[in-house]
Amino acid sequence: MTFLYNLLVVLHFIGLASVVGGFLVQMRSAEKGVNPAMLHGALTQLVTGLLMVGLIEMGMVEETLDMAKISVKLAITLVITVLAFVGRKKPLPQTGLWGAIGGLAIVNIVIAVFWA
């Protein structure tokens, strides 16, 4: 199960890279908005995060969880996913949605690194 957990961690990081990369690639663009990379990255992060927590809670992986931290990160990821889903069909520019998704993704990174 450790291999499966580590694979999920790698996929979780790829989802993160997709969300942040989709945000950063549009920094200089006048037509900022939600792109498919942001939506698919958010969905990837949501699913892999839930699966990782599930494996830990079932006792299949020797990890400890800070449920407060996980709850905050889940809430932020749900908001990112909803914003990406809403913005996927709206006409450009979507500067507000784009900025909110990018900002929340960065907040999630800061929480993951600095919340002890």
C-alpha positions in Angstrom: 0.0 0.0 0.0 2.9 2.3 0.5 3.6 2.3 -3.2 -0.1 3.2 -4.0 0.1 6.0 -1.4 3.3 7.4 -2.9 1.8 7.2 -6.4 -1.2 9.2 -5.1 1.2 11.8 -3.7 2.9 12.1 -7.0 -0.4 12.5 -8.8 -1.5 15.0 -6.2 1.7 17.1 -6.9 1.0 16.9 -10.7 -2.5 18.2 -10.0 -1.0 21.1 -8.0 1.4 21.8 -10.8 -1.5 21.9 -13.3 -3.5 24.4 -11.3 -0.6 26.7 -10.5 0.9 26.2 -14.0 -2.5 27.1 -15.6 -2.5 30.2 -13.4 1.1 31.3 -14.1 1.0 30.8 -17.8 -1.6 33.5 -18.1 0.1 36.1 -16.0 0.9 38.3 -19.0 -2.2 37.6 -20.9 -4.9 40.2 -21.2 -7.6 37.5 -21.5 -7.1 35.7 -18.2 -9.5 32.9 -17.3 -10.0 29.3 -16.3 -8.2 26.9 -18.6 -8.6 23.1 -18.8 -5.3 22.6 -16.9 -6.7 24.4 -13.9 -10.0 22.4 -13.9 -8.3 19.0 -14.4 -5.6 19.8 -11.9 -8.2 20.8 -9.3 -10.2 17.6 -9.8 -6.9 15.6 -9.7 -6.0 17.2 -6.4 -9.4 16.6 -4.9 -9.6 13.0 -5.8 -6.1 12.1 -4.9 -6.3 14.0 -1.6 -9.4 12.1 -0.6 -7.9 8.8 -1.6 -4.7 9.5 0.4 -6.7 10.4 3.5 -8.9 7.3 3.0 -5.8 5.0 2.9 -4.4 6.6 6.1 -7.8 6.4 7.9 -8.1 2.7 7.0 -4.7 2.0 8.5 -3.2 0.9 5.3 -0.4 3.5 5.5 1.5 4.5 8.6 1.0 8.3 8.6 -0.6 10.7 11.1 -3.2 13.3 10.1 -3.9 16.7 11.4 -7.6 16.7 10.7 -7.9 20.4 11.1 -5.3 21.0 8.5 -6.8 18.4 6.2 -10.3 20.0 6.6 -9.0 23.5 5.8 -7.1 22.2 2.7 -10.2 20.2 1.6 -12.4 23.3 1.9 -10.0 25.4 -0.1 -9.7 22.6 -2.8 -13.5 22.4 -3.0 -13.7 26.1 -3.6 -11.0 26.0 -6.2 -12.8 23.1 -8.0 -16.2 24.8 -7.9 -14.6 28.1 -9.3 -12.8 26.2 -12.0 -16.0 24.3 -12.9 -18.1 27.5 -13.0 -15.5 29.3 -15.1 -14.9 26.6 -17.7 -17.8 27.8 -19.9 -17.8 31.6 -19.1 -16.5 34.0 -21.7 -13.1 35.6 -21.2 -11.8 37.6 -19.5 -12.4 36.0 -16.1 -9.7 37.9 -14.1 -11.6 37.4 -10.8 -12.0 33.7 -11.2 -8.5 33.3 -12.5 -7.0 35.3 -9.6 -9.1 33.5 -6.9 -8.1 30.1 -8.2 -4.4 31.0 -8.4 -4.4 32.7 -5.0 -6.2 29.9 -3.2 -3.9 27.3 -4.8 -0.9 29.2 -3.4 -2.6 29.5 0.0 -3.1 25.7 -0.1 0.7 25.3 -0.7 1.5 27.6 2.1 -0.8 25.7 4.5 0.7 22.4 3.4 4.3 23.6 4.1 4.0 25.8 7.1 1.1 24.3 9.2 2.9 22.1 11.6 
